[in-house]
Amino acid sequence: MPEQEDRQKFVYDFTEGNKDLKDLLGGKGANLAEMTNLGLPVPPGFTITTEACKVYLDSGSEPAALCDEVSAHLDALERRMGKRLGQADDPLLVSVRSGAKFSMPGMMDTVLNIGLSDESVAGLAAQADDWRFAWDSYRRLIQMFGKTVLDVDGDLFESALEDAKHAKGAATDVDLDAADLEQLVTRFKEIVAKETGRDFPQDPREQMDLAVRAVFDSWNTERAKLYRRQERIPGDLGTAVNICSMVFGNLGPDSGTGVAFTRDPASGQQGVYGDYLQNAQGEDVVAGIRNTVPLADLESLDKPSYDQLMQIMETLETHYKDLCDIEFTIERGKLWMLQTRVGKRTAGAAFRIATQLVDQGLIDEAEALQRVNGAQLAQLMFPRFDDAATGGAATGSGTTGGGAGGAAGGKGATPLGRGIAASPGAAVGKAVFDSYTAVKWSRSGEKVILIRRETNPDDLNGMIAAEAILTSRGGKTSHAAVVARGMGKTCVCGAEELEVDTKRRRMTAPGGTVVEEGDTVSIDGSSGKIYLGEVPVVPSPVVEYFEGRTHAGADDADDLVKAVHRIMAYADRMRRLRVRANADNAEDASRARRFGAQGIGLCRTEHMFLGERRELVERLILADTEDEREEALGALLPLQRADFIELFESMDGLPVTVRLLDPPLHEFLPDITELSVRVALAESRKDHNENDLRLLQAVHKLHEQNPMLGLRGVRLGLVIPGLFTMQVRAIAEAAAARIEAKGDPRAEIMIPLVGTVQELELVREDAERVLAEVREATGADLKLALGTMIELPRAALTAGQIAEAAEFFSFGTNDLTQTVWGFSRDDVEASFFTAYLEKGIFGVSPFETIDKDGVGTLVRDAVTAGRATRPDLKLGVCGEHGGDPESVHFFHEVGLDYVSCSPFRIPVARLEAGRAAARSKGSDSR
């Protein structure tokens, strides 16, 4: 072993650590040490560090110094307790527990009662004056040790236990007497010998050493690795091992075990919360052998212990300045603290507790922002199914429930299946299978659920009309998922077990259940569950608050709304990043403004060409002469101008960034297969349609193998004369009209997909000419900024040059991620993303959270280069990442001026921008 390792300390007594050493001692060990330092009654013990685990995992053996260090600490523990590990007449017993930096409940191993043997079981019985207790403790050791350390199939022990109960006629374990348990110990030892080829170890030190290695090994079990991937916990942290002297809650009616919370983790309310089980050990509570009683009942069972526990709970909450989760045991009237940690809580409780702690003077506003997060706020904003109707298995806690085979969701509701929970919330409506029907039925007052194999831009109207979207294909960043999240719609994607037949307008579930168009279905976007029938839905009071329909200051205001209001006020005072909206129409813009948007960061003009206007775009594409082209553009101009007037009016006084046309023109033409069939059928009937023939020729002409990298963005403006200048003129004339109406339009024109400064210069030259013409014609003092999207690697790498012709950059991180990774987003999610996530190549999809090392490096470098050229360069982001909590922190760090996201995600972005500023104490890279 290296000399450095020999000098390293691998074992810490509980008296030596503290709560800030979680990296080294793990969460459990650090908190045991902290409670010891506070003078609380903690059973003595010591912790083997995560560094020792890392050496073991890297080399296959413990550090050379570890054995002697453990021996020294064990000797000290034995002296303090006045007995030796496994001592025959009065054995010291210990537990060996895992404890990583981040809580991984149930993922790693624990062994209790280490030190018991054929010889010492009699000593334990004598000291406790209870042979049943002694044999039961020995039985538990062999069972846990055999399964955890010796890798014996746990079912063998369970089967032997069931046989013993059956032979006795016992209903539960507690009905077995000492003789029964002694026989069971013999049977358990026979199982160990048969399955492992060796006897159960009788040397207590060997038991402890083997258990320590088992805990180390448990770090890399498949379940632990899967959990870390899901929770995005680094795989190189390792686990600490806590060796703690045993205390027993199963020594009689004056003993017991329990769990306590310093506040209600469900609501955040202060009070006495927890459970207690008399004459029991901790695993009895978990196994549900007997029903627990409310913690408050402990007062009548053991008032001195109850009073002491209440004082300790107050001490811990004041010390940790947060809700604490506590595990304790009472051994013959003596209270022992076995564990504490900052407790998990619901989203609602998190907001309430944060504001309560501010009121108590325990934390300040900046710290309150760190006690909540955007994911919790988003959870509070979506409608949810009524827990009472689903047995608590729907969306109440925001956790994922079981599969589709459980009980019915509500009255008359039948589980159909389950997909990917793509956009949270709950929705009920009639099943429809195309956008036209969704819009038609919605206009008639029906609530509908749009069901498709997958969605595309043509489904936008139907998606807007629907209460929720369900697809049998696609993932969390598919078209359906991204659009639904942006609109605040509930969405379940990738429900592959459901067969969607759009032609026959029906969906078939496993087992043959058929959903016909018009049948009522319920969609749970928080768990991915789908029901046939109606599950009751309750609205979110938080959204009502953001919409302005309820007020936090009202006498009858919900206490959750009051807490959210205060936290949002903290965030808005703290944040440096401004938050804009991605909005394409006045309705979305108005909602965004109600939600706190400070402008529009992305108006996608292509969305203005859908529906009835598609025909005008077809005319532009089919134009053979300059006159035909000018006529088509002339028809589009007043429509675009009217759109922009509405948009500027809804965002009066705030910036509105309008992106000129970006997608390939073929997206505005009919599907090539559908059009070919239509033409072929017409020809077979000798019914030639000249327009369809011209359309088909245009579709073939514009067809591209990879449209994402083809004729789109700035390339359209340079290749199709008059297209971009028409849009610039519409923007300028709309701004002039608003100025005449005494408004305050602040338009910004954004050129998409620029890869070289020469492209931008050419478009800018034409745009400035048009702006000058409109100024002269209207007399309006137009001040419109011109900038570009940075969405290609070359644009990021040459940002310094591009900044010479751009007054602002907006990072289009969706396309930038595609081009940096070489991914076609729609294809890769359906083919191999799941495998990449399972293998740990991705901790999270780079389309959900920005890839800091790749895409993030380009963004950071472009910021530096752009501002070096133009110090006043305005910088923002308008991809989906603009509303992702973790990405917002990155954008704050690199010095962007604003983030832009869909209207529904604006409160989340506001909160995370405040949290980012509080965390960095207001610093930024500029």
Secondary structure, 3 states (H helix, E strand, C coil): CCHHHHHCCCEEECCCCCCCCHHHHHHHHHHHHHHHHCCCCCCCEEEECHHHHHHHHHHCCCCCCHHHHHHHHHHHHHHHHCCCECCCCCCECEEEEEEECCCCCCCCCEEEEECCCCCHHHHHHHHHCCHHHHHHHHHHHHHHHHHHCCCCCHHHHHHHHHHHHHHHCCCCHHHCCHHHHHHHHHHHHHHHHHHHCCCCCCCHHHHHHHHHHHHHHHCCCHHHHHHHHHHCCCCCCCEEEEEEECCCCCCCCCCEEEEEEEECCCCCCEEEEEEEEECCCHHHHHHCCCCCEEHHHHHHHCHHHHHHHHHHHHHHHHHHCCCEEEEEEEECCEEEEEEEEECCCCHHHHHHHHHHHHHCCCCCHHHHHHCCCHHHHHHHHCCEECHHHHCCCCCCCCCCCCCCCCCCCCCCCEEEEECEEEECCEEEEEEECCHHHHHHHHHCCCCEEEEECCCCHHHHHHHHHCCEEEECCCCCCCHHHHHHHHHCCEEEECCCCCEEECCCCEEECCCCCEEECCCEEEEECCCCEEEECCCCEECCHHHHHHCCCCCCCCCCCCHHHHHHHHHHHHHHHHCCCEEEEECCCHHHHHHHHHCCCCCEEEEEHHHHHCHHHHHHHHHHHHCCCHHHHHHHHHHHHHHHHHHHHHHHHHCCCCEEEEECCCCCHHHHCCCHHHHHHHHHHHHHCCCCCHHHHHHHHHHHHHCCCCHHHCCCCHHHHHHCCCHHHHHHHHHHHHHHHHHHCCCCCEEEEEECCCCCHHHHHHHHHHHHHHHHHHHHHHCCCCCCEEEEEECCHHHHHCHHHHCCCCCEEEECHHHHHHHHHCCCHHHHHHHCHHHHHHCCCCCCCCCCCCCCCCHHHHHHHHHHHHHHHCCCCEEEECCHHHHCHHHHHHHHHHCCCEEEECHHHHHHHHHHHHHHHHHCCCCCCC
